[in-house]
Amino acid sequence: MLRLLVTVLLAAGASHGCGVPTYLPVSRVVNGVDAVPHSWPWMASLQFHHYKEYIHNCGGSLITPQWVLTAAHCFDNKRDYRIALGEHDRSVDEGTEQYFLISDNDIFVHPKWNSDCPQCGYDIALIKLSREAELNDVVQLGCLPPRGRLVRGGQECFGSGWGFLYTYGPQALVLQQALLPIVDHAQCSQPDWWGNLVDESLICAGGYGQDICDSDSGGPLNCQDMDGRWYIEGIVSFGSMRCNTLRKPSVFTQVSLFIDWIDEIITKN
């Protein structure tokens, strides 16, 4: 009964209470630019403690009031973490932020994740927050896609995050977004693209001079459906060592293939 309830809640969120930001994102942006403040209100910042401050490490997505979706590789190093919601400009206290300390017991990494083989997939993790987030104009839920739905080549989606602005450059202080067209597997697996380094279960997006960069890991690939809602179709997994490299699109975990796993983790915890 509890498993059924969680499934119903996730489905209800997808049809009623997610994926429609109060502040609409700017469309048709080719290269990374500042996002409209709080236009991706499910966006989370996963931060680790370093001396007397917290440093942004990865992105994430709020999918229920108490659960954040991110990448497994964000936890390859053992650190003290927290989640920040309602964030936009990390350099100032905007008064909209909500912070949650994360314990090791509240981090759930997919059991098949292998840090020595990121191209094998399974780069997905869930974080249980210590309390429910307060949902408002700037903190909202992202929609999970229907189980098994596949994105199509040419579909235009947005990546978002506070990652590096360019190779070896500084991390973004203001949330960035970039338009990332989906690249189908036949194209992405060409020898001068990613070749055999991308499993068919993964999503390629970008590769034409606009991509995600370091510290964007774990963040969402936001794709708008015909119902007008934005769905978290992908999770940033890996990319080229040099950001925005032609024919080296960003690679994402395909969320629709893990709906059962997400449901199971939330049900049991």
WOCORHU-V712357 format. One record per residue. N is the residue number from 0. PHI is phi in whole degrees, 0 to 359 (NA if undefined). Layout:
[[N;PHI] [N;PHI]]
//
This chain:
[[0;NA] [1;294] [2;299] [3;297] [4;297] [5;298] [6;300] [7;296] [8;295] [9;297] [10;293] [11;295] [12;298] [13;292] [14;257] [15;230] [16;237] [17;209] [18;74] [19;234] [20;294] [21;296] [22;255] [23;286] [24;290] [25;286] [26;262] [27;62] [28;265] [29;275] [30;263] [31;299] [32;219] [33;302] [34;285] [35;301] [36;311] [37;64] [38;277] [39;239] [40;287] [41;270] [42;291] [43;242] [44;249] [45;270] [46;236] [47;244] [48;279] [49;222] [50;56] [51;252] [52;218] [53;255] [54;244] [55;298] [56;240] [57;209] [58;266] [59;191] [60;224] [61;281] [62;248] [63;220] [64;302] [65;234] [66;226] [67;242] [68;261] [69;207] [70;261] [71;297] [72;292] [73;295] [74;247] [75;293] [76;249] [77;279] [78;214] [79;268] [80;245] [81;217] [82;250] [83;244] [84;246] [85;70] [86;269] [87;221] [88;258] [89;288] [90;275] [91;226] [92;273] [93;271] [94;83] [95;255] [96;286] [97;234] [98;244] [99;221] [100;288] [101;245] [102;266] [103;302] [104;289] [105;256] [106;249] [107;237] [108;265] [109;302] [110;296] [111;266] [112;294] [113;232] [114;295] [115;276] [116;218] [117;299] [118;288] [119;280] [120;94] [121;66] [122;275] [123;212] [124;211] [125;237] [126;238] [127;267] [128;284] [129;291] [130;205] [131;288] [132;290] [133;275] [134;278] [135;203] [136;295] [137;247] [138;233] [139;221] [140;271] [141;271] [142;274] [143;274] [144;287] [145;300] [146;305] [147;81] [148;292] [149;251] [150;285] [151;248] [152;302] [153;92] [154;299] [155;259] [156;232] [157;240] [158;264] [159;217] [160;171] [161;252] [162;287] [163;298] [164;287] [165;198] [166;305] [167;63] [168;272] [169;280] [170;290] [171;292] [172;273] [173;259] [174;305] [175;255] [176;220] [177;212] [178;283] [179;233] [180;296] [181;290] [182;253] [183;291] [184;297] [185;301] [186;285] [187;296] [188;267] [189;296] [190;303] [191;270] [192;256] [193;262] [194;59] [195;269] [196;272] [197;235] [198;292] [199;296] [200;283] [201;265] [202;252] [203;256] [204;211] [205;97] [206;89] [207;244] [208;107] [209;219] [210;203] [211;279] [212;220] [213;308] [214;76] [215;276] [216;311] [217;84] [218;283] [219;273] [220;260] [221;267] [222;237] [223;271] [224;268] [225;295] [226;281] [227;88] [228;273] [229;265] [230;243] [231;275] [232;279] [233;217] [234;237] [235;302] [236;249] [237;205] [238;201] [239;291] [240;297] [241;252] [242;296] [243;61] [244;276] [245;300] [246;65] [247;233] [248;295] [249;293] [250;242] [251;234] [252;293] [253;273] [254;298] [255;300] [256;277] [257;238] [258;298] [259;296] [260;295] [261;301] [262;300] [263;295] [264;297] [265;293] [266;298] [267;276] [268;230]]
//
